[in-house]
């Protein structure tokens, strides 16, 4: 399982506390009741946003956090997503959202290996959903990991332009509750992994299915 590191750290610290573990259990159990992967992803995003709302809307956070529209420091990193989130992102592409498929292929080659991912140039590490205006084109349906982990401080602290600085101390302002919910979504997911790999696999399999259907209907017309 390719788990989001920060949420997993929170989970490992708090899983023995009933008030936190019940959040993970609630998400796992509720996801079993929803059939559509798109709706499952949206349910988790709703829960994560709900837990983070009061913190992210605090006036001091608004004043001192650089996490605002146009700042995309964290959008050149490898983001872990669930299969449901991959289906949700793939649905945007299949409905006409334009992405750079050549860049997606390069990122897919790194698989789930962050060391391989950081061998790519900064430009090639740019998330395929990040627009030329540095705005997320998938903002309303962005993954859970992108919805949390905001920081206090300078935007430059998040930049990986010169490579990943594992010693960089970031002051995160997400909530533990949101992390516990995110872990529930990963535990309930059939598969998960790096955004590019998960998205690319779904887009490839859906284009193969379309090609099969086309060839079947062409043969039926003969
Ligand atoms: S999905 Fe959006 S917010 Fe998340 S990394 Fe990509 S561009 Fe950034």
Boltz pocket constraint, residues with backbone or C-beta under 6 A from the ligand:
constraints:
  - pocket:
      binder: B
      contacts: [[A, 74], [A, 75], [A, 76], [A, 77], [A, 79], [A, 127], [A, 128], [A, 129], [A, 130], [A, 131], [A, 135], [A, 136], [A, 137], [A, 138], [A, 139], [A, 142], [A, 143], [A, 146]]
      max_distance: 6.0
